[in-house]
Amino acid sequence: MLLAYGIEISGLRLQTLIPPHIAEENDQKMDELEALMSREDKQIRKNLDELTALRNLNQKANLAKAVSSYDRFNKIKTQILALSRENTNVKSLSISLSQKRKVMPLCQDTLNKLQQAIMEEPIAGVTYGRPARPR
């Protein structure tokens, strides 16, 4: 039971480290979080190996399923961490909070000019909301 609970506790600790990693913008802090995750991963694998080595364990099928599930979780975690390293969420938040106000009028002006150019370009059969045959 201690091995199984150790796996569960380390797994929960590992899961709680993923959201801060996603929100982190500093690579060094990401490295620190990944080191903590690695430590928890090693503990989980150690406990799984010890459980597998028990001869009188009558839940071998459940243990195999747990190992398989943990392997799947680990693959997904690896993908999440790779995406987290790209920091697109942190960058987009920064842009939204700091640069959006500066860029918004420029974008709006460009869109207005584009819309005006489209309205001035005659296309047969297209009225852009104007009556097709004014009275």
Buried (B, 14 or more C-beta within 10 A) or exposed (E): EEBBEBBEBBBEBBEEBBEEBBEBEEEEEBEBBBEBBEBBBEBBBBBBEEBBEEEEEEEEEEBEEBBEEBEEBBEEBEEBBEEBBEBEEBEEEEEEEEEEEEEEEEEEEEEEEEEEEEEEEEEEEEEEEEEEEEE
